[in-house]
Amino acid sequence: MKNKRQFTLITVLILILAMGIIGCSPGGGILVLNNIPSRYEGMYVALEAAGYISNNYVWLLGGQSTDQSMDTATGVLISNGTARIPMWIVTDDYTLERFSQNLTDAEMEIIIFTTTTMEEDLAFLYFEEIVFVNGNATVSWGDSIYRYEY
């Protein structure tokens, strides 16, 4: 579990760097995570997902924004038990573009953090068989296959 957690945290750092290079652009898909327990109200969330589109492996990241000049990234605020997470696809040259494609049977990891800059994680959720339509998907906290709260 520790290795998987370290891999996920490294992925979030890649998200920080890549989004800082390209910035956040409008458009693209959103993943909605709902039914988040109230103890996480006001906390922040980021994610990574993976799957295949036309037999090509794709890697997705979810997060709000970055400020390269301040070397920070912003997770998505949890409000009223919901988080609306902008989705990004990692391209072959490791840049990020907003994700707006269809993807079936994706696997996804979500981490909840105490701060906007994703410094201390509180919970880890794992999902399978996620379906994105035009870059959008909705999942519920209770749908996670595996959940670990620190």
PyRosetta script that sets phi, psi and omega in degrees:
from pyrosetta import init, pose_from_sequence

init()
pose = pose_from_sequence("MKNKRQFTLITVLILILAMGIIGCSPGGGILVLNNIPSRYEGMYVALEAAGYISNNYVWLLGGQSTDQSMDTATGVLISNGTARIPMWIVTDDYTLERFSQNLTDAEMEIIIFTTTTMEEDLAFLYFEEIVFVNGNATVSWGDSIYRYEY")
pose.set_psi(1, -38.7)
pose.set_omega(1, -178.0)
pose.set_phi(2, -62.2)
pose.set_psi(2, -41.2)
pose.set_omega(2, 179.0)
pose.set_phi(3, -63.9)
pose.set_psi(3, -40.7)
pose.set_omega(3, 178.9)
pose.set_phi(4, -64.6)
pose.set_psi(4, -39.8)
pose.set_omega(4, 178.9)
pose.set_phi(5, -64.7)
pose.set_psi(5, -42.3)
pose.set_omega(5, 178.6)
pose.set_phi(6, -63.9)
pose.set_psi(6, -42.1)
pose.set_omega(6, 177.8)
pose.set_phi(7, -59.7)
pose.set_psi(7, -43.6)
pose.set_omega(7, -179.5)
pose.set_phi(8, -65.0)
pose.set_psi(8, -41.0)
pose.set_omega(8, 178.8)
pose.set_phi(9, -66.1)
pose.set_psi(9, -36.4)
pose.set_omega(9, 175.4)
pose.set_phi(10, -63.7)
pose.set_psi(10, -40.7)
pose.set_omega(10, 178.1)
pose.set_phi(11, -59.9)
pose.set_psi(11, -42.0)
pose.set_omega(11, 178.7)
pose.set_phi(12, -62.8)
pose.set_psi(12, -38.7)
pose.set_omega(12, 177.5)
pose.set_phi(13, -64.1)
pose.set_psi(13, -38.7)
pose.set_omega(13, 175.6)
pose.set_phi(14, -61.9)
pose.set_psi(14, -41.1)
pose.set_omega(14, 176.6)
pose.set_phi(15, -57.8)
pose.set_psi(15, -44.0)
pose.set_omega(15, -179.7)
pose.set_phi(16, -59.2)
pose.set_psi(16, -49.6)
pose.set_omega(16, -177.4)
pose.set_phi(17, -65.9)
pose.set_psi(17, -47.8)
pose.set_omega(17, -176.4)
pose.set_phi(18, -66.2)
pose.set_psi(18, -43.0)
pose.set_omega(18, 179.6)
pose.set_phi(19, -67.5)
pose.set_psi(19, -30.3)
pose.set_omega(19, 176.8)
pose.set_phi(20, -67.2)
pose.set_psi(20, -31.7)
pose.set_omega(20, 179.3)
pose.set_phi(21, -73.1)
pose.set_psi(21, -44.6)
pose.set_omega(21, -174.5)
pose.set_phi(22, -98.8)
pose.set_psi(22, -18.1)
pose.set_omega(22, -176.2)
pose.set_phi(23, 74.1)
pose.set_psi(23, 175.4)
pose.set_omega(23, 179.6)
pose.set_phi(24, -93.4)
pose.set_psi(24, 128.7)
pose.set_omega(24, 177.8)
pose.set_phi(25, -111.0)
pose.set_psi(25, 153.1)
pose.set_omega(25, -179.0)
pose.set_phi(26, -71.2)
pose.set_psi(26, 165.0)
pose.set_omega(26, 178.8)
pose.set_phi(27, 85.9)
pose.set_psi(27, 178.0)
pose.set_omega(27, 179.3)
pose.set_phi(28, 91.9)
pose.set_psi(28, 173.4)
pose.set_omega(28, -173.1)
pose.set_phi(29, -82.8)
pose.set_psi(29, 166.5)
pose.set_omega(29, 179.1)
pose.set_phi(30, -133.2)
pose.set_psi(30, 135.2)
pose.set_omega(30, 168.8)
pose.set_phi(31, -101.2)
pose.set_psi(31, 127.5)
pose.set_omega(31, 177.3)
pose.set_phi(32, -102.4)
pose.set_psi(32, 121.9)
pose.set_omega(32, 172.8)
pose.set_phi(33, -105.9)
pose.set_psi(33, 118.9)
pose.set_omega(33, -178.6)
pose.set_phi(34, -121.2)
pose.set_psi(34, 175.7)
pose.set_omega(34, -177.8)
pose.set_phi(35, 60.3)
pose.set_psi(35, 34.0)
pose.set_omega(35, 177.1)
pose.set_phi(36, -73.9)
pose.set_psi(36, 130.9)
pose.set_omega(36, -179.2)
pose.set_phi(37, -56.0)
pose.set_psi(37, 148.0)
pose.set_omega(37, -175.3)
pose.set_phi(38, -61.9)
pose.set_psi(38, -23.6)
pose.set_omega(38, 179.7)
pose.set_phi(39, -64.6)
pose.set_psi(39, -14.6)
pose.set_omega(39, 178.5)
pose.set_phi(40, -100.8)
pose.set_psi(40, 5.1)
pose.set_omega(40, 177.9)
pose.set_phi(41, -57.5)
pose.set_psi(41, 131.7)
pose.set_omega(41, -180.0)
pose.set_phi(42, 83.2)
pose.set_psi(42, -0.3)
pose.set_omega(42, 176.1)
pose.set_phi(43, -90.1)
pose.set_psi(43, -175.0)
pose.set_omega(43, -174.2)
pose.set_phi(44, -128.9)
pose.set_psi(44, 156.0)
pose.set_omega(44, -174.7)
pose.set_phi(45, -137.7)
pose.set_psi(45, 146.6)
pose.set_omega(45, 172.7)
pose.set_phi(46, -143.5)
pose.set_psi(46, 163.5)
pose.set_omega(46, -176.8)
pose.set_phi(47, -150.4)
pose.set_psi(47, 166.0)
pose.set_omega(47, 166.5)
pose.set_phi(48, -136.7)
pose.set_psi(48, 147.9)
pose.set_omega(48, 179.7)
pose.set_phi(49, -143.3)
pose.set_psi(49, 160.5)
pose.set_omega(49, 179.3)
pose.set_phi(50, -151.3)
pose.set_psi(50, 154.6)
pose.set_omega(50, 178.1)
pose.set_phi(51, -179.7)
pose.set_psi(51, -164.6)
pose.set_omega(51, -177.4)
pose.set_phi(52, -124.1)
pose.set_psi(52, 135.6)
pose.set_omega(52, 171.0)
pose.set_phi(53, -121.2)
pose.set_psi(53, 118.5)
pose.set_omega(53, -178.5)
pose.set_phi(54, 49.8)
pose.set_psi(54, 49.1)
pose.set_omega(54, 179.0)
pose.set_phi(55, 64.6)
pose.set_psi(55, 11.9)
pose.set_omega(55, 175.6)
pose.set_phi(56, -107.0)
pose.set_psi(56, 128.6)
pose.set_omega(56, 179.0)
pose.set_phi(57, -68.8)
pose.set_psi(57, 132.8)
pose.set_omega(57, 176.9)
pose.set_phi(58, -125.1)
pose.set_psi(58, 146.9)
pose.set_omega(58, -179.3)
pose.set_phi(59, -122.2)
pose.set_psi(59, 124.5)
pose.set_omega(59, -178.4)
pose.set_phi(60, -114.8)
pose.set_psi(60, 147.6)
pose.set_omega(60, 174.1)
pose.set_phi(61, -128.5)
pose.set_psi(61, 149.3)
pose.set_omega(61, 178.3)
pose.set_phi(62, -129.0)
pose.set_psi(62, 128.8)
pose.set_omega(62, 179.0)
pose.set_phi(63, -173.5)
pose.set_psi(63, 168.0)
pose.set_omega(63, -173.5)
pose.set_phi(64, -84.6)
pose.set_psi(64, -64.5)
pose.set_omega(64, -173.7)
pose.set_phi(65, -162.9)
pose.set_psi(65, 171.5)
pose.set_omega(65, 174.6)
pose.set_phi(66, -138.7)
pose.set_psi(66, 162.0)
pose.set_omega(66, 171.6)
pose.set_phi(67, -130.2)
pose.set_psi(67, 100.3)
pose.set_omega(67, -175.4)
pose.set_phi(68, -62.9)
pose.set_psi(68, -35.1)
pose.set_omega(68, -179.2)
pose.set_phi(69, -64.8)
pose.set_psi(69, -28.2)
pose.set_omega(69, 178.6)
pose.set_phi(70, -100.3)
pose.set_psi(70, -2.5)
pose.set_omega(70, -178.8)
pose.set_phi(71, 54.7)
pose.set_psi(71, 47.5)
pose.set_omega(71, 179.9)
pose.set_phi(72, -131.2)
pose.set_psi(72, 157.3)
pose.set_omega(72, 172.2)
pose.set_phi(73, -127.6)
pose.set_psi(73, 156.3)
pose.set_omega(73, -178.5)
pose.set_phi(74, -119.7)
pose.set_psi(74, 121.7)
pose.set_omega(74, 172.0)
pose.set_phi(75, -74.5)
pose.set_psi(75, 173.7)
pose.set_omega(75, -179.5)
pose.set_phi(76, -90.6)
pose.set_psi(76, 130.4)
pose.set_omega(76, -179.5)
pose.set_phi(77, -66.9)
pose.set_psi(77, 135.6)
pose.set_omega(77, 173.0)
pose.set_phi(78, -89.3)
pose.set_psi(78, 122.4)
pose.set_omega(78, -177.8)
pose.set_phi(79, -137.7)
pose.set_psi(79, 130.0)
pose.set_omega(79, -179.1)
pose.set_phi(80, 53.0)
pose.set_psi(80, 38.6)
pose.set_omega(80, 176.4)
pose.set_phi(81, 74.4)
pose.set_psi(81, 15.9)
pose.set_omega(81, -176.7)
pose.set_phi(82, -137.8)
pose.set_psi(82, 147.7)
pose.set_omega(82, 170.9)
pose.set_phi(83, -132.7)
pose.set_psi(83, 131.8)
pose.set_omega(83, 177.7)
pose.set_phi(84, -107.9)
pose.set_psi(84, 105.3)
pose.set_omega(84, -168.7)
pose.set_phi(85, -105.1)
pose.set_psi(85, 115.4)
pose.set_omega(85, 175.4)
pose.set_phi(86, -61.3)
pose.set_psi(86, 137.7)
pose.set_omega(86, -176.3)
pose.set_phi(87, -105.2)
pose.set_psi(87, 139.3)
pose.set_omega(87, -178.6)
pose.set_phi(88, -128.2)
pose.set_psi(88, 142.2)
pose.set_omega(88, 173.9)
pose.set_phi(89, -104.6)
pose.set_psi(89, 137.8)
pose.set_omega(89, 177.0)
pose.set_phi(90, -87.3)
pose.set_psi(90, 120.0)
pose.set_omega(90, -177.3)
pose.set_phi(91, -79.8)
pose.set_psi(91, 173.6)
pose.set_omega(91, -179.7)
pose.set_phi(92, -60.0)
pose.set_psi(92, -28.4)
pose.set_omega(92, 178.8)
pose.set_phi(93, -98.2)
pose.set_psi(93, 19.4)
pose.set_omega(93, 174.4)
pose.set_phi(94, 63.3)
pose.set_psi(94, 31.7)
pose.set_omega(94, 168.4)
pose.set_phi(95, -101.1)
pose.set_psi(95, 167.4)
pose.set_omega(95, -179.5)
pose.set_phi(96, -110.6)
pose.set_psi(96, 139.1)
pose.set_omega(96, 172.4)
pose.set_phi(97, -131.5)
pose.set_psi(97, 149.4)
pose.set_omega(97, 176.7)
pose.set_phi(98, -60.5)
pose.set_psi(98, 138.3)
pose.set_omega(98, -176.3)
pose.set_phi(99, -91.8)
pose.set_psi(99, 128.8)
pose.set_omega(99, -179.8)
pose.set_phi(100, -142.8)
pose.set_psi(100, 26.9)
pose.set_omega(100, -177.1)
pose.set_phi(101, -103.9)
pose.set_psi(101, 175.9)
pose.set_omega(101, 174.3)
pose.set_phi(102, -93.4)
pose.set_psi(102, 139.2)
pose.set_omega(102, -180.0)
pose.set_phi(103, -147.2)
pose.set_psi(103, 124.9)
pose.set_omega(103, 178.0)
pose.set_phi(104, -111.8)
pose.set_psi(104, 154.2)
pose.set_omega(104, 174.7)
pose.set_phi(105, 60.8)
pose.set_psi(105, 39.9)
pose.set_omega(105, 178.5)
pose.set_phi(106, -81.0)
pose.set_psi(106, 151.5)
pose.set_omega(106, 170.5)
pose.set_phi(107, -105.4)
pose.set_psi(107, 146.5)
pose.set_omega(107, -173.3)
pose.set_phi(108, -146.9)
pose.set_psi(108, 141.7)
pose.set_omega(108, 174.1)
pose.set_phi(109, -119.8)
pose.set_psi(109, 132.7)
pose.set_omega(109, 178.7)
pose.set_phi(110, -122.4)
pose.set_psi(110, 136.2)
pose.set_omega(110, 176.8)
pose.set_phi(111, -122.0)
pose.set_psi(111, 136.5)
pose.set_omega(111, 176.3)
pose.set_phi(112, -104.4)
pose.set_psi(112, 132.8)
pose.set_omega(112, -175.8)
pose.set_phi(113, -118.5)
pose.set_psi(113, 157.5)
pose.set_omega(113, 178.4)
pose.set_phi(114, -79.1)
pose.set_psi(114, -30.1)
pose.set_omega(114, -174.3)
pose.set_phi(115, -119.9)
pose.set_psi(115, 160.1)
pose.set_omega(115, 179.1)
pose.set_phi(116, -61.2)
pose.set_psi(116, -28.7)
pose.set_omega(116, -179.5)
pose.set_phi(117, -92.0)
pose.set_psi(117, 15.1)
pose.set_omega(117, 171.1)
pose.set_phi(118, 57.1)
pose.set_psi(118, 48.9)
pose.set_omega(118, -176.1)
pose.set_phi(119, -90.4)
pose.set_psi(119, -36.1)
pose.set_omega(119, -177.1)
pose.set_phi(120, -128.5)
pose.set_psi(120, 120.3)
pose.set_omega(120, -178.0)
pose.set_phi(121, -89.1)
pose.set_psi(121, 145.0)
pose.set_omega(121, -177.4)
pose.set_phi(122, -111.9)
pose.set_psi(122, -31.4)
pose.set_omega(122, -175.8)
pose.set_phi(123, -152.8)
pose.set_psi(123, 151.6)
pose.set_omega(123, 178.4)
pose.set_phi(124, -129.1)
pose.set_psi(124, 130.5)
pose.set_omega(124, 178.3)
pose.set_phi(125, -126.1)
pose.set_psi(125, 142.0)
pose.set_omega(125, 178.3)
pose.set_phi(126, -123.5)
pose.set_psi(126, 132.6)
pose.set_omega(126, -179.3)
pose.set_phi(127, -125.8)
pose.set_psi(127, 150.5)
pose.set_omega(127, 173.6)
pose.set_phi(128, -127.7)
pose.set_psi(128, 161.7)
pose.set_omega(128, 175.1)
pose.set_phi(129, 58.2)
pose.set_psi(129, 40.0)
pose.set_omega(129, 176.8)
pose.set_phi(130, -81.0)
pose.set_psi(130, 136.8)
pose.set_omega(130, 180.0)
pose.set_phi(131, -113.2)
pose.set_psi(131, 122.8)
pose.set_omega(131, 174.5)
pose.set_phi(132, -104.1)
pose.set_psi(132, 130.7)
pose.set_omega(132, 175.1)
pose.set_phi(133, -119.0)
pose.set_psi(133, 118.7)
pose.set_omega(133, -175.4)
pose.set_phi(134, 53.2)
pose.set_psi(134, 35.5)
pose.set_omega(134, 177.7)
pose.set_phi(135, 85.9)
pose.set_psi(135, -1.4)
pose.set_omega(135, -175.5)
pose.set_phi(136, -110.5)
pose.set_psi(136, 145.0)
pose.set_omega(136, 175.5)
pose.set_phi(137, -154.2)
pose.set_psi(137, 158.5)
pose.set_omega(137, 175.7)
pose.set_phi(138, -131.9)
pose.set_psi(138, 132.6)
pose.set_omega(138, 175.6)
pose.set_phi(139, -134.5)
pose.set_psi(139, 158.4)
pose.set_omega(139, 178.3)
pose.set_phi(140, -112.5)
pose.set_psi(140, 146.0)
pose.set_omega(140, 177.1)
pose.set_phi(141, -46.5)
pose.set_psi(141, -45.7)
pose.set_omega(141, -177.0)
pose.set_phi(142, -68.6)
pose.set_psi(142, -13.0)
pose.set_omega(142, 179.1)
pose.set_phi(143, -80.3)
pose.set_psi(143, -9.4)
pose.set_omega(143, -176.5)
pose.set_phi(144, -63.8)
pose.set_psi(144, 139.3)
pose.set_omega(144, 178.5)
pose.set_phi(145, -74.4)
pose.set_psi(145, -36.2)
pose.set_omega(145, -178.3)
pose.set_phi(146, -138.9)
pose.set_psi(146, 140.2)
pose.set_omega(146, -179.6)
pose.set_phi(147, -143.3)
pose.set_psi(147, 132.1)
pose.set_omega(147, 176.5)
pose.set_phi(148, -131.1)
pose.set_psi(148, 126.0)
pose.set_omega(148, 178.9)
pose.set_phi(149, -113.9)
pose.set_psi(149, 127.5)
pose.set_omega(149, -174.7)
pose.set_phi(150, -81.3)
pose.dump_pdb("model.pdb")
